Amino acid sequence: MQKEFRIRKNGHFSFVYRRGKRVSSKLLVLHYVKANRIQAGFSISKKVGNAVVRNRIKRRLRESFRLRIPLLKSGNYVFTAKPDAATADYWELSNEMDILLNRLELYKI
C-alpha cells in the first residue's frame, strides 16, 4: 500500500476513533470517518502477540486493504486487530475485513 493511503499520525488516529462509526467482528474492529480521500491505519496492540506476529498481521491487513482501494468509498479507515487475529490466516482476515466493510456499506457498488 502506497504512503499516500496510510494514516501515520497519532492525532489522525485519535480523530477517527472519536468521530468515526465503529463496527466489530471476531478478529477486527473498523472505525470509519467520511473524508475527501482514502486513507487507512492499522492498530495492533501488544496483547495480540510479539512484534513478529503483530507485523505479520499488519502486512496481511495492508495487502487485503490495498486490493480493495478501487472499490471503496473515500474516507479514513482504521482497523484494530483483536487477540484472536494472531492465529488467523490471510483469508480469514480478508473475509472479516469484507464483512466489516459491507456492514458499513463502504463499497461503491
DAKA-V759128 format. One record per helix or strand of 3 or more residues. SS is the DSSP state (A for helix, B for strand). FROM is the first residue (numbers start at 1). TO is the last residue. If there is no record, write none. Layout:
BEGIN
SS | FROM | TO
SS | FROM | TO
END
This chain:
BEGIN
A | 3 | 5
A | 10 | 19
B | 21 | 24
B | 28 | 34
B | 38 | 44
A | 51 | 71
B | 75 | 81
A | 83 | 87
A | 90 | 103
END
